[in-house]
Structure formats: C-alpha cells, structure tokens
Amino acid sequence: QGKLVESGGGLVQAGGSLRLSCAASESRYSIPLLGWYRQSPGKQRELVADITSDGTTNYADSVKGRFTISRVIFTNTVHLQMNSLKPEDTAVYYCNGRTATDTYWGQGTQVTVSS
C-alpha cells in the first residue's frame, strides 16, 4: 500500500483554520479506513476523526462541530479541515490508514495554535 504522506500543518492563531491533507503513495487498493490522530507532549496519541471508504465519519467529542474529515472518492486521499482552532488543539497530527491486516502511519505534521 506504500506510505502515507501528510501536508498542511503550521502555526495559526486561536480561532483560525488549517487544512491537513494525506495521500497514500504507491497505493494499488482502497484503504477501508482513513483517519487522523494527534499527540501532544506528555499525552497519548488520540483519535481525532476517521472516515470509511463509503463516507461514514467518526469524530472525537472535542472536535465535533469544528473539524471536518473528507476523502476523495476512489482514492486514498483524506483531508481534515480544522476551524475555530484552540490552543489545546496544538499537537503533532498523524494520518492513519487501516486495512483488514495492516495499519499505516504518516510521519506527522505539527499544528500549533497560539492564544
């Protein structure tokens, strides 16, 4: 399935927006579940949102109503639109892909929200 490549992190003020993107390189088959996790210093990695190949989405309570996950149909490309960002959203965000037998991770992209 190749690797997952992320883009779109950065520094933004509280209340601002960022859009993260992730694409699976060398992908031959659809990855059934794509998602985003995040990890801040001293904390465990946590699920932010995920989306199935048929478009079913799942969000952490902390981001509901502010973040939107989407995937490009028939591809292994997934986006995370993050609005109304808060300082507590600061973390390294990781793209994740899961099949029936394997789990894939991106290298991570830093999102920093200043107050």
C-alpha positions in Angstrom: 0.0 0.0 0.0 3.0 2.3 0.2 3.3 5.1 2.8 1.1 8.0 3.9 2.3 11.5 3.2 0.9 14.4 5.1 0.9 18.1 4.4 -0.7 21.3 5.7 0.4 21.8 9.3 1.6 25.1 10.6 1.2 27.9 13.1 -2.2 29.7 13.4 -3.8 32.0 15.9 -6.7 30.8 18.0 -10.0 31.0 16.1 -8.2 30.4 12.8 -8.3 27.5 10.3 -5.9 24.9 8.8 -6.4 22.1 6.3 -4.4 18.9 6.6 -4.1 16.5 3.7 -2.8 13.0 3.4 -2.2 10.8 0.4 -1.1 7.2 0.2 1.8 6.8 -2.2 2.2 3.7 -4.4 -1.3 2.7 -3.4 -3.0 0.0 -5.5 -6.0 -0.8 -3.4 -8.5 1.3 -1.5 -7.7 1.6 2.2 -11.0 1.0 4.0 -10.5 3.3 6.9 -8.5 6.6 6.9 -8.2 8.9 9.8 -6.3 11.5 11.8 -4.8 11.1 15.2 -2.9 13.6 17.3 -0.4 13.6 20.1 0.7 16.4 22.3 3.7 16.3 24.7 3.1 14.0 27.7 -0.2 12.7 26.3 -1.2 9.5 24.5 -2.0 9.6 20.8 -5.7 10.1 20.4 -8.2 9.7 17.5 -9.3 13.0 16.0 -11.5 11.7 13.2 -11.8 8.9 10.7 -13.8 8.0 7.6 -14.6 4.8 5.9 -14.5 4.2 2.1 -18.2 4.7 1.9 -18.0 8.1 3.7 -19.1 7.2 7.2 -17.4 9.6 9.6 -16.4 9.5 13.3 -15.2 12.4 15.4 -13.7 12.9 18.9 -16.1 14.9 21.0 -13.5 17.6 21.4 -13.5 18.4 17.7 -17.2 17.9 16.8 -18.6 20.9 15.0 -15.2 22.4 14.3 -13.3 19.8 12.3 -14.5 18.0 9.1 -12.9 14.9 7.6 -13.3 14.1 4.0 -11.8 11.7 1.4 -11.5 11.9 -2.3 -13.7 9.3 -3.8 -12.0 6.2 -5.3 -8.6 7.4 -3.9 -6.7 7.1 -0.6 -6.5 10.8 -0.1 -8.0 12.3 3.0 -8.4 15.9 4.3 -9.0 17.4 7.7 -10.5 20.9 7.7 -9.9 22.4 11.1 -11.9 25.5 12.0 -12.2 27.5 15.2 -8.9 26.2 16.4 -8.0 26.3 20.0 -4.6 26.3 21.8 -5.5 22.8 23.1 -5.6 21.6 19.5 -1.8 22.0 19.4 -0.2 18.7 18.6 1.5 16.6 16.0 -1.2 15.2 13.7 -0.7 11.8 12.2 -2.5 10.3 9.2 -3.6 6.7 9.7 -4.8 4.0 7.3 -6.2 0.6 8.2 -7.0 -2.5 6.2 -8.1 -5.8 7.5 -4.5 -6.8 8.1 -2.3 -3.7 8.3 -2.1 -0.3 9.9 -0.2 2.6 8.3 1.0 5.9 9.8 2.3 9.1 8.2 5.3 10.9 9.6 3.3 13.5 11.4 2.7 17.2 10.9 2.9 19.9 13.6 -0.1 22.1 14.3 0.5 24.9 16.7 -2.3 27.2 17.8 -1.3 30.4 19.6 -3.5 32.1 22.1 
